Amino acid sequence: MIDGIHGNPTVYLNGDWLPLSEAKVSVLDRGFIFGDGIYEVLPVYKRKAFRLQSHLTRLERSLAAIRIRPPLDQAQWAALFDELIQRNQGDDQFLYLQVTRGVAKRDHSFPNPEVRPTVFAMSSPFQRPTTAQRDSGIAVVSLPDERWLHCDIKSVSLLGNVLARQAAIDRGAPEAVMFRDGFLTEGSASNIWMVKDGALHAPLKNHLILEGIRYGLLQELAERLQIPVQIRRIRQQELTQADELMLTSATKEVLPIVQLDQRPVGPGAHAGRPGPIYAKLRRAYDQLLDEL
Ligand SMILES: Cc1ncc(COP(=O)(O)O)c(C=O)c1O
């Protein structure tokens, strides 16, 4: 039994299916030693991976970015995820996949000859956002973005994100919003959106943020709803003047941010409450899930 984990889910490790409590990796794994690996998180609704193709594309991009030869092809990843879902319970799950450069003598340079990458996948029950979070929104705090310059890679080296998240929690907020050189980047584990004058604004998709699968999804929903989208550099001060703020991620879906640094978000009577653009996007997101 592992603290905080109910039951003993079946996981995948290097070709084997086994109970989580029996899954072991060497202390010389480069994921453990150097954080030398990448990961993916996929939400599952009604026992089907949601937006699978986008996740597979991002997975291949992450592997290429850190020069790990893909241990499986797209069809094999899809089959692995399918089997993981079938071997675990619950209509809604979230899948975690981690691929590291493998096990080798400790040396910063890549193992030569190459070693087999470590592939680990597990499923957890998907605790979707609560009605309170969806209807009342959440608080965030502003923090300097102190991460490296390849935030576009879904790397397991998440120390900057971990410290930002904990700093937010220490200040009573569940998420941090980060800024680099005075411009918005993203949350510790989410993409951040601003509404101003009826348009949805988001930071550029570049090396300073992880392009969430829900980043693309929200853009699609906005287009469908004819909400103008502006992808551009967003100054930190603009967030204090925003009509609405929201965040997206696989596990948070889309949630309204109603407090920034303990001040209510939004103008006048709306201040501190989820806004109308959020409500429209949320409805569209729910509808998409209903149609699955
Ligand atoms: C740093 C960061 N940005 C953005 C996201 C959102 O990505 P996705 O929508 O694919 O979950 C995540 C997800 O965990 C993240 O960790």
The ligand as a Gaussian input file, in Angstrom:
#p B3LYP/6-31G(d) Opt

LIG

0 1
 C        3.655000      24.091000     -17.058000
 C        2.372000      23.649000     -17.688000
 N        1.786000      24.451000     -18.593000
 C        0.625000      24.109000     -19.182000
 C       -0.023000      22.921000     -18.870000
 C       -1.323000      22.564000     -19.538000
 O       -1.152000      21.530000     -20.474000
 P       -2.331000      20.495000     -20.814000
 O       -3.509000      21.304000     -21.272000
 O       -1.769000      19.656000     -21.896000
 O       -2.600000      19.750000     -19.555000
 C        0.561000      22.045000     -17.955000
 C       -0.091000      20.783000     -17.606000
 O        0.174000      20.152000     -16.637000
 C        1.795000      22.417000     -17.345000
 O        2.401000      21.605000     -16.467000

